Amino acid sequence: MTRELRLAGIRTEMYLGEEKGLGKQLQYANRQQIPLAVIIGGDEFAKDEVTIKNLKLGAQLQDKKKAEGKERDEWLQLSRSVQVSVPRPAFVERIRSMLTT
């Protein structure tokens, strides 16, 4: 998958650190200011899917968590788009579209 992204011209880093927990890996990505994380665990592999987490949007939404009224509705809608599952064959194009929005 890393190779597919790089061949598509998308700068990519594969986590090779010692920390094995997903939370630690996502913290690492945040520290490196990586905008998207691709997650493929056993569940995703079995379904031939990839989960894409928009770390940049998630960080922005953390700042607005206490919004009220219309802002709250907008926040809720955006928060549902922070993490999406896509079919494995479509993940490169979905990442490309997420990076351009």
OpenMM code with the backbone's topology and positions (N, CA, C; nanometers):
from openmm import Vec3, app, unit

residues = "MET THR ARG GLU LEU ARG LEU ALA GLY ILE ARG THR GLU MET TYR LEU GLY GLU GLU LYS GLY LEU GLY LYS GLN LEU GLN TYR ALA ASN ARG GLN GLN ILE PRO LEU ALA VAL ILE ILE GLY GLY ASP GLU PHE ALA LYS ASP GLU VAL THR ILE LYS ASN LEU LYS LEU GLY ALA GLN LEU GLN ASP LYS LYS LYS ALA GLU GLY LYS GLU ARG ASP GLU TRP LEU GLN LEU SER ARG SER VAL GLN VAL SER VAL PRO ARG PRO ALA PHE VAL GLU ARG ILE ARG SER MET LEU THR THR".split()
positions = [
    Vec3(0.0823, -0.1188, 0.0000),
    Vec3(0.0000, 0.0000, 0.0000),
    Vec3(0.0865, 0.1249, 0.0000),
    Vec3(0.1958, 0.1208, 0.0735),
    Vec3(0.2873, 0.2346, 0.0737),
    Vec3(0.3399, 0.2594, -0.0675),
    Vec3(0.3752, 0.1543, -0.1350),
    Vec3(0.4263, 0.1669, -0.2721),
    Vec3(0.3188, 0.2249, -0.3646),
    Vec3(0.1961, 0.1780, -0.3511),
    Vec3(0.0869, 0.2299, -0.4344),
    Vec3(0.0712, 0.3809, -0.4167),
    Vec3(0.0760, 0.4257, -0.2931),
    Vec3(0.0617, 0.5689, -0.2664),
    Vec3(0.1786, 0.6471, -0.3254),
    Vec3(0.2984, 0.5957, -0.3071),
    Vec3(0.4157, 0.6657, -0.3611),
    Vec3(0.4134, 0.6690, -0.5129),
    Vec3(0.3729, 0.5591, -0.5759),
    Vec3(0.3632, 0.5575, -0.7223),
    Vec3(0.2577, 0.6560, -0.7730),
    Vec3(0.1596, 0.6851, -0.6888),
    Vec3(0.0558, 0.7816, -0.7243),
    Vec3(0.1001, 0.9249, -0.6941),
    Vec3(0.2239, 0.9408, -0.6469),
    Vec3(0.2763, 1.0750, -0.6193),
    Vec3(0.2359, 1.1300, -0.4836),
    Vec3(0.1908, 1.0442, -0.3936),
    Vec3(0.1477, 1.0871, -0.2600),
    Vec3(0.2590, 1.0552, -0.1609),
    Vec3(0.3112, 1.1603, -0.0967),
    Vec3(0.4171, 1.1395, 0.0027),
    Vec3(0.3648, 1.0501, 0.1139),
    Vec3(0.4437, 0.9484, 0.1476),
    Vec3(0.3954, 0.8436, 0.2372),
    Vec3(0.5036, 0.8013, 0.3349),
    Vec3(0.4630, 0.7752, 0.4568),
    Vec3(0.5543, 0.7206, 0.5563),
    Vec3(0.4864, 0.6010, 0.6207),
    Vec3(0.5607, 0.4934, 0.6366),
    Vec3(0.5083, 0.3757, 0.7053),
    Vec3(0.5688, 0.3731, 0.8451),
    Vec3(0.4857, 0.3591, 0.9453),
    Vec3(0.5315, 0.3587, 1.0839),
    Vec3(0.6141, 0.2339, 1.1119),
    Vec3(0.7354, 0.2549, 1.1587),
    Vec3(0.8244, 0.1430, 1.1907),
    Vec3(0.8761, 0.1514, 1.3343),
    Vec3(0.8107, 0.2316, 1.4152),
    Vec3(0.8549, 0.2503, 1.5528),
    Vec3(0.8318, 0.1280, 1.6391),
    Vec3(0.8817, 0.1355, 1.7613),
    Vec3(0.8695, 0.0234, 1.8544),
    Vec3(0.7315, 0.0140, 1.9174),
    Vec3(0.6623, 0.1270, 1.9293),
    Vec3(0.5292, 0.1264, 1.9902),
    Vec3(0.4315, 0.0551, 1.8989),
    Vec3(0.3620, -0.0434, 1.9496),
    Vec3(0.2722, -0.1248, 1.8671),
    Vec3(0.1269, -0.0808, 1.8732),
    Vec3(0.0877, -0.0069, 1.9765),
    Vec3(-0.0521, 0.0332, 1.9906),
    Vec3(-0.0917, 0.1377, 1.8870),
    Vec3(-0.2140, 0.1267, 1.8379),
    Vec3(-0.2624, 0.2200, 1.7371),
    Vec3(-0.2609, 0.3633, 1.7886),
    Vec3(-0.2989, 0.3831, 1.9134),
    Vec3(-0.2984, 0.5174, 1.9712),
    Vec3(-0.1609, 0.5816, 1.9662),
    Vec3(-0.0586, 0.5062, 2.0007),
    Vec3(0.0794, 0.5580, 1.9968),
    Vec3(0.1202, 0.5899, 1.8535),
    Vec3(0.0793, 0.5072, 1.7604),
    Vec3(0.1133, 0.5308, 1.6203),
    Vec3(0.0452, 0.6578, 1.5684),
    Vec3(-0.0792, 0.6796, 1.6084),
    Vec3(-0.1505, 0.8012, 1.5665),
    Vec3(-0.0905, 0.9247, 1.6335),
    Vec3(-0.0450, 0.9116, 1.7575),
    Vec3(0.0233, 1.0231, 1.8238),
    Vec3(0.1505, 1.0593, 1.7477),
    Vec3(0.2240, 0.9591, 1.7048),
    Vec3(0.3440, 0.9821, 1.6250),
    Vec3(0.3093, 1.0583, 1.4971),
    Vec3(0.2033, 1.0144, 1.4287),
    Vec3(0.1603, 1.0805, 1.3047),
    Vec3(0.1232, 1.2261, 1.3319),
    Vec3(0.0546, 1.2516, 1.4416),
    Vec3(0.0190, 1.3886, 1.4775),
    Vec3(0.1429, 1.4733, 1.5023),
    Vec3(0.2401, 1.4189, 1.5734),
    Vec3(0.3637, 1.4932, 1.5998),
    Vec3(0.4372, 1.5262, 1.4702),
    Vec3(0.4284, 1.4381, 1.3726),
    Vec3(0.4945, 1.4605, 1.2437),
    Vec3(0.4097, 1.5464, 1.1498),
    Vec3(0.2926, 1.5894, 1.1967),
    Vec3(0.1970, 1.6695, 1.1197),
    Vec3(0.1542, 1.5984, 0.9908),
    Vec3(0.1330, 1.4688, 1.0036),
    Vec3(0.0843, 1.3872, 0.8926),
    Vec3(-0.0674, 1.4059, 0.8873),
    Vec3(-0.1221, 1.4477, 0.7735),
    Vec3(-0.2641, 1.4815, 0.7687),
    Vec3(-0.3597, 1.3619, 0.7691),
    Vec3(-0.3183, 1.2485, 0.7140),
    Vec3(-0.4061, 1.1315, 0.7048),
    Vec3(-0.3326, 1.0075, 0.7520),
    Vec3(-0.4061, 0.9174, 0.8130),
    Vec3(-0.3509, 0.7878, 0.8533),
    Vec3(-0.4334, 0.6787, 0.7864),
    Vec3(-0.3646, 0.5801, 0.7326),
    Vec3(-0.4307, 0.4650, 0.6722),
    Vec3(-0.4205, 0.3507, 0.7720),
    Vec3(-0.5344, 0.2930, 0.8037),
    Vec3(-0.5393, 0.1861, 0.9034),
    Vec3(-0.5938, 0.0613, 0.8358),
    Vec3(-0.5185, -0.0474, 0.8472),
    Vec3(-0.5681, -0.1751, 0.7948),
    Vec3(-0.5298, -0.2843, 0.8945),
    Vec3(-0.6280, -0.3187, 0.9749),
    Vec3(-0.6116, -0.4249, 1.0730),
    Vec3(-0.6810, -0.5506, 1.0234),
    Vec3(-0.6984, -0.6439, 1.1111),
    Vec3(-0.7615, -0.7713, 1.0749),
    Vec3(-0.9027, -0.7560, 1.0216),
    Vec3(-0.9813, -0.6686, 1.0853),
    Vec3(-1.1198, -0.6480, 1.0401),
    Vec3(-1.1231, -0.5895, 0.8995),
    Vec3(-1.0415, -0.4861, 0.8768),
    Vec3(-1.0371, -0.4238, 0.7446),
    Vec3(-0.9866, -0.5230, 0.6395),
    Vec3(-0.8842, -0.5976, 0.6744),
    Vec3(-0.8268, -0.6943, 0.5807),
    Vec3(-0.9312, -0.7975, 0.5386),
    Vec3(-1.0092, -0.8454, 0.6353),
    Vec3(-1.1117, -0.9461, 0.6064),
    Vec3(-1.2203, -0.8922, 0.5137),
    Vec3(-1.2487, -0.7623, 0.5240),
    Vec3(-1.3526, -0.7000, 0.4408),
    Vec3(-1.2969, -0.6386, 0.3123),
    Vec3(-1.1651, -0.6482, 0.2923),
    Vec3(-1.0973, -0.5843, 0.1788),
    Vec3(-1.1258, -0.4339, 0.1784),
    Vec3(-1.1120, -0.3745, 0.2972),
    Vec3(-1.1346, -0.2316, 0.3169),
    Vec3(-1.0129, -0.1673, 0.3800),
    Vec3(-1.0121, -0.0362, 0.3755),
    Vec3(-0.9086, 0.0438, 0.4391),
    Vec3(-0.9801, 0.1533, 0.5171),
    Vec3(-0.9356, 0.1801, 0.6387),
    Vec3(-0.9888, 0.2920, 0.7153),
    Vec3(-0.8918, 0.4073, 0.7007),
    Vec3(-0.9460, 0.5238, 0.6670),
    Vec3(-0.8645, 0.6447, 0.6519),
    Vec3(-0.9090, 0.7431, 0.7588),
    Vec3(-0.8145, 0.7889, 0.8383),
    Vec3(-0.8443, 0.8836, 0.9456),
    Vec3(-0.7826, 1.0178, 0.9096),
    Vec3(-0.8661, 1.1213, 0.9072),
    Vec3(-0.8218, 1.2563, 0.8748),
    Vec3(-0.7728, 1.3222, 1.0039),
    Vec3(-0.6431, 1.3122, 1.0296),
    Vec3(-0.5863, 1.3627, 1.1541),
    Vec3(-0.5918, 1.5150, 1.1608),
    Vec3(-0.5750, 1.5791, 1.0484),
    Vec3(-0.5775, 1.7258, 1.0446),
    Vec3(-0.7166, 1.7773, 1.0823),
    Vec3(-0.8198, 1.7201, 1.0224),
    Vec3(-0.9567, 1.7612, 1.0539),
    Vec3(-0.9901, 1.7282, 1.1985),
    Vec3(-0.9470, 1.6130, 1.2451),
    Vec3(-0.9724, 1.5745, 1.3838),
    Vec3(-0.9128, 1.6738, 1.4819),
    Vec3(-0.7920, 1.7211, 1.4547),
    Vec3(-0.7277, 1.8198, 1.5417),
    Vec3(-0.8037, 1.9519, 1.5385),
    Vec3(-0.8493, 1.9924, 1.4212),
    Vec3(-0.9259, 2.1166, 1.4097),
    Vec3(-1.0568, 2.1071, 1.4881),
    Vec3(-1.1205, 1.9924, 1.4819),
    Vec3(-1.2478, 1.9751, 1.5511),
    Vec3(-1.2313, 1.9719, 1.7022),
    Vec3(-1.1170, 1.9277, 1.7507),
    Vec3(-1.0921, 1.9263, 1.8952),
    Vec3(-1.1009, 2.0675, 1.9520),
    Vec3(-1.0556, 2.1663, 1.8753),
    Vec3(-1.0597, 2.3053, 1.9205),
    Vec3(-1.2020, 2.3583, 1.9277),
    Vec3(-1.2933, 2.3016, 1.8488),
    Vec3(-1.4308, 2.3520, 1.8403),
    Vec3(-1.5305, 2.2616, 1.9114),
    Vec3(-1.4827, 2.1742, 1.9960),
    Vec3(-1.5674, 2.0717, 2.0568),
    Vec3(-1.6832, 2.1292, 2.1383),
    Vec3(-1.6673, 2.2472, 2.1937),
    Vec3(-1.7697, 2.3037, 2.2816),
    Vec3(-1.8635, 2.3992, 2.2080),
    Vec3(-1.8730, 2.3861, 2.0772),
    Vec3(-1.9604, 2.4737, 1.9984),
    Vec3(-2.1069, 2.4488, 2.0329),
    Vec3(-2.1905, 2.5500, 2.0082),
    Vec3(-2.3331, 2.5389, 2.0367),
    Vec3(-2.4144, 2.5739, 1.9132),
    Vec3(-2.5444, 2.5366, 1.9131),
    Vec3(-2.6359, 2.5736, 1.8060),
    Vec3(-2.5939, 2.5214, 1.6704),
    Vec3(-2.6002, 2.6097, 1.5702),
    Vec3(-2.5676, 2.5726, 1.4328),
    Vec3(-2.4232, 2.5236, 1.4213),
    Vec3(-2.3345, 2.5873, 1.4954),
    Vec3(-2.1947, 2.5437, 1.4943),
    Vec3(-2.1827, 2.3995, 1.5442),
    Vec3(-2.2619, 2.3652, 1.6422),
    Vec3(-2.2601, 2.2289, 1.6973),
    Vec3(-2.3048, 2.1277, 1.5916),
    Vec3(-2.4117, 2.1608, 1.5173),
    Vec3(-2.4594, 2.0719, 1.4111),
    Vec3(-2.3531, 2.0529, 1.3040),
    Vec3(-2.2865, 2.1608, 1.2678),
    Vec3(-2.1792, 2.1526, 1.1677),
    Vec3(-2.0643, 2.0679, 1.2212),
    Vec3(-2.0310, 2.0873, 1.3495),
    Vec3(-1.9240, 2.0098, 1.4119),
    Vec3(-1.9571, 1.8610, 1.4097),
    Vec3(-2.0806, 1.8270, 1.4442),
    Vec3(-2.1203, 1.6860, 1.4446),
    Vec3(-2.1095, 1.6244, 1.3056),
    Vec3(-2.1530, 1.6981, 1.2041),
    Vec3(-2.1456, 1.6482, 1.0670),
    Vec3(-1.9997, 1.6272, 1.0254),
    Vec3(-1.9148, 1.7240, 1.0552),
    Vec3(-1.7734, 1.7104, 1.0200),
    Vec3(-1.7068, 1.5972, 1.0977),
    Vec3(-1.7457, 1.5802, 1.2249),
    Vec3(-1.6813, 1.4778, 1.3067),
    Vec3(-1.7081, 1.3377, 1.2525),
    Vec3(-1.8209, 1.3219, 1.1835),
    Vec3(-1.8519, 1.1909, 1.1237),
    Vec3(-1.7636, 1.1613, 1.0026),
    Vec3(-1.6999, 1.2632, 0.9473),
    Vec3(-1.6157, 1.2422, 0.8299),
    Vec3(-1.4677, 1.2306, 0.8651),
    Vec3(-1.4345, 1.2346, 0.9937),
    Vec3(-1.2947, 1.2242, 1.0358),
    Vec3(-1.2375, 1.0870, 1.0010),
    Vec3(-1.3188, 0.9844, 1.0119),
    Vec3(-1.2726, 0.8486, 0.9840),
    Vec3(-1.3709, 0.7801, 0.8902),
    Vec3(-1.3200, 0.7300, 0.7789),
    Vec3(-1.4054, 0.6637, 0.6805),
    Vec3(-1.3428, 0.5305, 0.6399),
    Vec3(-1.4282, 0.4363, 0.6047),
    Vec3(-1.3824, 0.3089, 0.5495),
    Vec3(-1.4149, 0.3082, 0.4014),
    Vec3(-1.3174, 0.2652, 0.3217),
    Vec3(-1.3359, 0.2590, 0.1768),
    Vec3(-1.2889, 0.1240, 0.1258),
    Vec3(-1.3417, 0.0798, 0.0130),
    Vec3(-1.2932, -0.0457, -0.0455),
    Vec3(-1.1438, -0.0340, -0.0764),
    Vec3(-1.0709, -0.1387, -0.0524),
    Vec3(-0.9256, -0.1403, -0.0718),
    Vec3(-0.8845, -0.0903, -0.2106),
    Vec3(-0.9509, -0.1323, -0.3197),
    Vec3(-0.9087, -0.0855, -0.4518),
    Vec3(-0.9268, 0.0649, -0.4739),
    Vec3(-1.0089, 0.1297, -0.3911),
    Vec3(-1.0379, 0.2726, -0.4120),
    Vec3(-0.9618, 0.3644, -0.3165),
    Vec3(-0.8743, 0.3096, -0.2334),
    Vec3(-0.8165, 0.3916, -0.1276),
    Vec3(-0.7240, 0.5012, -0.1784),
    Vec3(-0.6497, 0.4780, -0.2847),
    Vec3(-0.5565, 0.5804, -0.3343),
    Vec3(-0.6338, 0.7028, -0.3825),
    Vec3(-0.7377, 0.6813, -0.4595),
    Vec3(-0.8163, 0.7948, -0.5098),
    Vec3(-0.8870, 0.8676, -0.3966),
    Vec3(-0.9346, 0.7945, -0.2954),
    Vec3(-1.0007, 0.8599, -0.1821),
    Vec3(-0.9014, 0.9446, -0.1051),
    Vec3(-0.7807, 0.8949, -0.0866),
    Vec3(-0.6784, 0.9729, -0.0178),
    Vec3(-0.6447, 1.0967, -0.0980),
    Vec3(-0.6299, 1.0812, -0.2276),
    Vec3(-0.6001, 1.1964, -0.3124),
    Vec3(-0.7091, 1.3032, -0.2968),
    Vec3(-0.8357, 1.2625, -0.2974),
    Vec3(-0.9444, 1.3598, -0.2849),
    Vec3(-0.9459, 1.4234, -0.1464),
    Vec3(-0.9136, 1.3477, -0.0428),
    Vec3(-0.9106, 1.4026, 0.0933),
    Vec3(-0.7967, 1.5025, 0.1104),
    Vec3(-0.6874, 1.4810, 0.0415),
    Vec3(-0.5741, 1.5722, 0.0519),
    Vec3(-0.5985, 1.7037, -0.0209),
    Vec3(-0.6879, 1.7032, -0.1189),
    Vec3(-0.7122, 1.8251, -0.1961),
    Vec3(-0.8286, 1.9070, -0.1413),
    Vec3(-0.8983, 1.8550, -0.0380),
    Vec3(-1.0100, 1.9327, 0.0177),
    Vec3(-0.9718, 1.9973, 0.1480),
] * unit.nanometer
topology = app.Topology()
chain = topology.addChain("A")
for resn in residues:
    res = topology.addResidue(resn, chain)
    for name in ("N", "CA", "C"):
        topology.addAtom(name, app.Element.getBySymbol(name[0]), res)
